[in-house]
Amino acid sequence: KDLKGLRERGIDHRGIVSDKEKIELYGRAKVFLFPSLFEGFGIAVGEALSAKMIVISWKIPALEERFFCQSNTNIRLVNVDDNELFVKNALEAINDYNRSGRSQLSIENLGITQTWDKVGKNVVKALEIAIN
């Protein structure tokens, strides 16, 4: 809510960024914290997982259905409002972080095939087909 207050705590909210800046940010990040309650698709979570990041998020249907499986140890879904466990998971992920295990990141080696622009165009195509 108060961006200045967040920055004082070491959190830099960027809002919408270019693909180039996004890759640079993923490359510098240790973990990906995603405390969204109303995510409809999870493209940012998919990108973070493609960047081989640990993702900590609330356990909401969209993410649980799309990304969670027992063999995926890079995503940790926490029951909503269990703030203590969310923080514990985040701190453990930061402590376990090993930068040498991640290669140089680019859009190509992240495996990003969907962007919001592409998703939007696909939705428009589907609607046009349905109308005709």
GROMACS elastic network, one bead per residue, 0.5 to 0.9 nm:
[ bonds ]
;  ai    aj funct       b0    kb
    1     4     6  0.89296   500
    1     5     6  0.83179   500
    1     6     6  0.81640   500
    2     5     6  0.52855   500
    2     6     6  0.64024   500
    2     7     6  0.88265   500
    3     7     6  0.61544   500
    3     8     6  0.86123   500
    3    11     6  0.84774   500
    3    12     6  0.78474   500
    3    13     6  0.70877   500
    4     7     6  0.51124   500
    4     8     6  0.62579   500
    4     9     6  0.88074   500
    5     8     6  0.51152   500
    5     9     6  0.65824   500
    5    10     6  0.89837   500
    5    11     6  0.86506   500
    6     9     6  0.51420   500
    6    10     6  0.65087   500
    6    11     6  0.50961   500
    6    12     6  0.67964   500
    6    13     6  0.77361   500
    7    12     6  0.53795   500
    7    13     6  0.77971   500
    8    11     6  0.72874   500
    8    12     6  0.89469   500
    9    12     6  0.87522   500
   14    17     6  0.68264   500
   16    22     6  0.89478   500
   17    20     6  0.80982   500
   17    21     6  0.60696   500
   17    22     6  0.60841   500
   18    21     6  0.52128   500
   18    22     6  0.60351   500
   18    23     6  0.86664   500
   19    23     6  0.62113   500
   19    24     6  0.86316   500
   19   107     6  0.77895   500
   20    23     6  0.53496   500
   20    24     6  0.63815   500
   20    25     6  0.87645   500
   20   106     6  0.82348   500
   20   107     6  0.81730   500
   21    25     6  0.61144   500
   21    26     6  0.86145   500
   22    25     6  0.50702   500
   22    26     6  0.61610   500
   22    27     6  0.85088   500
   23    26     6  0.50966   500
   23    27     6  0.60680   500
   23    28     6  0.87406   500
   23    51     6  0.86999   500
   23   105     6  0.64913   500
   23   106     6  0.62501   500
   23   107     6  0.69210   500
   23   110     6  0.86112   500
   24    27     6  0.50342   500
   24    28     6  0.64182   500
   24    29     6  0.87690   500
   24   105     6  0.76564   500
   24   106     6  0.84231   500
   25    28     6  0.52135   500
   25    29     6  0.61211   500
   26    29     6  0.52036   500
   26    30     6  0.82118   500
   26    31     6  0.87403   500
   26    32     6  0.83275   500
   26    47     6  0.86357   500
   26    48     6  0.69425   500
   26    51     6  0.68857   500
   26    53     6  0.81156   500
   26   105     6  0.79963   500
   27    30     6  0.82673   500
   27    51     6  0.76425   500
   27   102     6  0.82741   500
   27   103     6  0.87390   500
   27   104     6  0.73558   500
   27   105     6  0.61392   500
   27   106     6  0.88968   500
   28    99     6  0.89381   500
   29    32     6  0.71560   500
   29    53     6  0.80548   500
   30    53     6  0.70057   500
   30    54     6  0.77611   500
   30    93     6  0.78963   500
   30    94     6  0.60768   500
   30    97     6  0.62095   500
   30    98     6  0.83191   500
   30    99     6  0.76933   500
   31    48     6  0.85177   500
   31    53     6  0.56587   500
   31    54     6  0.51186   500
   31    55     6  0.61435   500
   31    56     6  0.76685   500
   31    90     6  0.73416   500
   31    93     6  0.65723   500
   31    94     6  0.63608   500
   31    97     6  0.78020   500
   32    45     6  0.79193   500
   32    48     6  0.66141   500
   32    49     6  0.87935   500
   32    53     6  0.65180   500
   32    54     6  0.61102   500
   32    56     6  0.62715   500
   32    57     6  0.83951   500
   32    90     6  0.85466   500
   33    54     6  0.84627   500
   33    55     6  0.59460   500
   33    57     6  0.61218   500
   33    90     6  0.73001   500
   34    44     6  0.86876   500
   34    45     6  0.76114   500
   34    55     6  0.71742   500
   34    56     6  0.60694   500
   34    58     6  0.72964   500
   35    56     6  0.77520   500
   35    57     6  0.52579   500
   35    58     6  0.57372   500
   35    80     6  0.89371   500
   35    86     6  0.88821   500
   36    39     6  0.59944   500
   36    57     6  0.71560   500
   36    58     6  0.67214   500
   36    60     6  0.84739   500
   37    57     6  0.89765   500
   37    58     6  0.68560   500
   37    59     6  0.84902   500
   37    60     6  0.66422   500
   37    80     6  0.79866   500
   38    60     6  0.79187   500
   38    62     6  0.84251   500
   39    42     6  0.61573   500
   39    60     6  0.80047   500
   39    61     6  0.88318   500
   39    62     6  0.64861   500
   39    63     6  0.76176   500
   40    61     6  0.89829   500
   40    62     6  0.59265   500
   40    63     6  0.83158   500
   41    44     6  0.86956   500
   41    45     6  0.89142   500
   41    62     6  0.61631   500
   41    63     6  0.73571   500
   41    66     6  0.79156   500
   42    45     6  0.51612   500
   42    46     6  0.62697   500
   42    47     6  0.87157   500
   42    62     6  0.72061   500
   42    63     6  0.63531   500
   42    66     6  0.78693   500
   42    67     6  0.86073   500
   43    46     6  0.50033   500
   43    47     6  0.61926   500
   43    48     6  0.86335   500
   43   114     6  0.77763   500
   43   115     6  0.77656   500
   43   116     6  0.81534   500
   44    47     6  0.50605   500
   44    48     6  0.61734   500
   44    49     6  0.86094   500
   45    48     6  0.50705   500
   45    49     6  0.61426   500
   45    50     6  0.85226   500
   45    55     6  0.70276   500
   45    57     6  0.88123   500
   45    63     6  0.82027   500
   45    67     6  0.83726   500
   45    75     6  0.88060   500
   46    49     6  0.51307   500
   46    50     6  0.61012   500
   46    51     6  0.86105   500
   46    67     6  0.77422   500
   46   112     6  0.82693   500
   47    51     6  0.62325   500
   47    52     6  0.87677   500
   47    53     6  0.89391   500
   47   110     6  0.70543   500
   47   111     6  0.80497   500
   47   112     6  0.64692   500
   48    52     6  0.65348   500
   48    53     6  0.54717   500
   48    54     6  0.76308   500
   48    55     6  0.70052   500
   48   110     6  0.86442   500
   49    53     6  0.53460   500
   49    54     6  0.69428   500
   49    55     6  0.69740   500
   49    74     6  0.68297   500
   49    75     6  0.75976   500
   49   110     6  0.87494   500
   50    53     6  0.74024   500
   50   109     6  0.83317   500
   50   110     6  0.51316   500
   50   111     6  0.63586   500
   50   112     6  0.74177   500
   51   102     6  0.78277   500
   51   103     6  0.88171   500
   51   105     6  0.71525   500
   51   109     6  0.82989   500
   51   110     6  0.55014   500
   51   111     6  0.84877   500
   52    74     6  0.72816   500
   52   101     6  0.88784   500
   52   102     6  0.69971   500
   52   110     6  0.85244   500
   53    74     6  0.65585   500
   53    75     6  0.84244   500
   53    97     6  0.88809   500
   53   102     6  0.86684   500
   54    73     6  0.79593   500
   54    75     6  0.57822   500
   54    76     6  0.76254   500
   54    90     6  0.87023   500
   54    93     6  0.65398   500
   54    94     6  0.87264   500
   54    97     6  0.84968   500
   55    74     6  0.60586   500
   55    76     6  0.60695   500
   55    77     6  0.81320   500
   55    90     6  0.84603   500
   55    93     6  0.85809   500
   56    74     6  0.85390   500
   56    75     6  0.60917   500
   56    77     6  0.60680   500
   56    78     6  0.74059   500
   56    86     6  0.70446   500
   56    87     6  0.89737   500
   56    89     6  0.69176   500
   56    90     6  0.63953   500
   56    93     6  0.85401   500
   57    60     6  0.83562   500
   57    63     6  0.83934   500
   57    75     6  0.77376   500
   57    76     6  0.64307   500
   57    77     6  0.50563   500
   57    78     6  0.61682   500
   57    79     6  0.87879   500
   57    80     6  0.88067   500
   57    86     6  0.75519   500
   58    63     6  0.83739   500
   58    76     6  0.83120   500
   58    77     6  0.52732   500
   58    79     6  0.58399   500
   58    80     6  0.52775   500
   58    81     6  0.79830   500
   58    82     6  0.86537   500
   58    86     6  0.78551   500
   59    62     6  0.86149   500
   59    63     6  0.69053   500
   59    64     6  0.62004   500
   59    76     6  0.83621   500
   59    78     6  0.50759   500
   59    79     6  0.51282   500
   59    80     6  0.61031   500
   60    63     6  0.57355   500
   60    64     6  0.59782   500
   60    65     6  0.85074   500
   60    77     6  0.80067   500
   60    78     6  0.87496   500
   60    79     6  0.80164   500
   60    80     6  0.75556   500
   61    64     6  0.50424   500
   61    65     6  0.58154   500
   61    66     6  0.82567   500
   62    65     6  0.55306   500
   62    66     6  0.61255   500
   62    67     6  0.84465   500
   63    66     6  0.50888   500
   63    67     6  0.55937   500
   63    68     6  0.69141   500
   63    77     6  0.82390   500
   64    67     6  0.57225   500
   64    69     6  0.81652   500
   64    77     6  0.74696   500
   65    68     6  0.63977   500
   65    69     6  0.87847   500
   67    72     6  0.81505   500
   67    75     6  0.77338   500
   68    71     6  0.85007   500
   68    72     6  0.67217   500
   68    75     6  0.69822   500
   68    76     6  0.82366   500
   68    77     6  0.78233   500
   69    72     6  0.54693   500
   69    73     6  0.83597   500
   69    75     6  0.88051   500
   70    73     6  0.72817   500
   71    74     6  0.89481   500
   72    75     6  0.63555   500
   72    76     6  0.87707   500
   73    76     6  0.72293   500
   76    86     6  0.88143   500
   76    89     6  0.74646   500
   77    80     6  0.88451   500
   77    86     6  0.84600   500
   78    81     6  0.82979   500
   78    82     6  0.68241   500
   78    83     6  0.85722   500
   78    85     6  0.68917   500
   78    86     6  0.60751   500
   78    89     6  0.85150   500
   79    82     6  0.57288   500
   79    83     6  0.87294   500
   79    85     6  0.84113   500
   79    86     6  0.83745   500
   80    83     6  0.78261   500
   80    86     6  0.88876   500
   81    84     6  0.85038   500
   81    86     6  0.84365   500
   82    85     6  0.55406   500
   82    86     6  0.62714   500
   82    87     6  0.88167   500
   83    87     6  0.61616   500
   83    88     6  0.84721   500
   84    87     6  0.53087   500
   84    88     6  0.60972   500
   84    89     6  0.86511   500
   85    89     6  0.59962   500
   85    90     6  0.84403   500
   86    89     6  0.52862   500
   86    90     6  0.62194   500
   86    91     6  0.87170   500
   87    91     6  0.60949   500
   87    92     6  0.85113   500
   88    91     6  0.52321   500
   88    92     6  0.61139   500
   88    93     6  0.85689   500
   89    92     6  0.51142   500
   89    93     6  0.60856   500
   89    94     6  0.86001   500
   90    93     6  0.51595   500
   90    94     6  0.62302   500
   90    95     6  0.86463   500
   91    94     6  0.50859   500
   91    95     6  0.61202   500
   91    96     6  0.85764   500
   92    95     6  0.50393   500
   92    96     6  0.60819   500
   92    97     6  0.85212   500
   93    96     6  0.50826   500
   93    97     6  0.60157   500
   94    97     6  0.51426   500
   94    98     6  0.87826   500
   95    98     6  0.85521   500
   97   101     6  0.88399   500
   98   101     6  0.58873   500
   98   102     6  0.78740   500
   99   102     6  0.57770   500
   99   103     6  0.86335   500
  100   103     6  0.74829   500
  102   105     6  0.80462   500
  103   109     6  0.89106   500
  104   109     6  0.84236   500
  105   108     6  0.81295   500
  105   109     6  0.63267   500
  105   110     6  0.64771   500
  106   109     6  0.54243   500
  106   110     6  0.60015   500
  106   111     6  0.87022   500
  107   110     6  0.51543   500
  107   111     6  0.65395   500
  107   112     6  0.60068   500
  107   113     6  0.86389   500
  108   111     6  0.54958   500
  108   112     6  0.67859   500
  108   113     6  0.86010   500
  109   112     6  0.78698   500
  110   113     6  0.88730   500
  112   115     6  0.75812   500
  113   118     6  0.86998   500
  114   117     6  0.80195   500
  114   118     6  0.59483   500
  114   119     6  0.65008   500
  115   118     6  0.51702   500
  115   119     6  0.61480   500
  115   120     6  0.85154   500
  116   120     6  0.59915   500
  116   121     6  0.85460   500
  117   120     6  0.51749   500
  117   121     6  0.62659   500
  117   122     6  0.87052   500
  118   121     6  0.50875   500
  118   122     6  0.61551   500
  118   123     6  0.86322   500
  119   122     6  0.51487   500
  119   123     6  0.62677   500
  119   124     6  0.87462   500
  120   123     6  0.51230   500
  120   124     6  0.62767   500
  120   125     6  0.87017   500
  121   124     6  0.50886   500
  121   125     6  0.62120   500
  121   126     6  0.86496   500
  122   125     6  0.50694   500
  122   126     6  0.61803   500
  122   127     6  0.86256   500
  123   126     6  0.50903   500
  123   127     6  0.61811   500
  123   128     6  0.86101   500
  124   127     6  0.50941   500
  124   128     6  0.61324   500
  124   129     6  0.86441   500
  125   128     6  0.50736   500
  125   129     6  0.62072   500
  125   130     6  0.86067   500
  126   129     6  0.51456   500
  126   130     6  0.61636   500
  126   131     6  0.86524   500
  127   130     6  0.50034   500
  127   131     6  0.60962   500
  127   132     6  0.86083   500
  128   131     6  0.51810   500
  128   132     6  0.62018   500
  129   132     6  0.52967   500
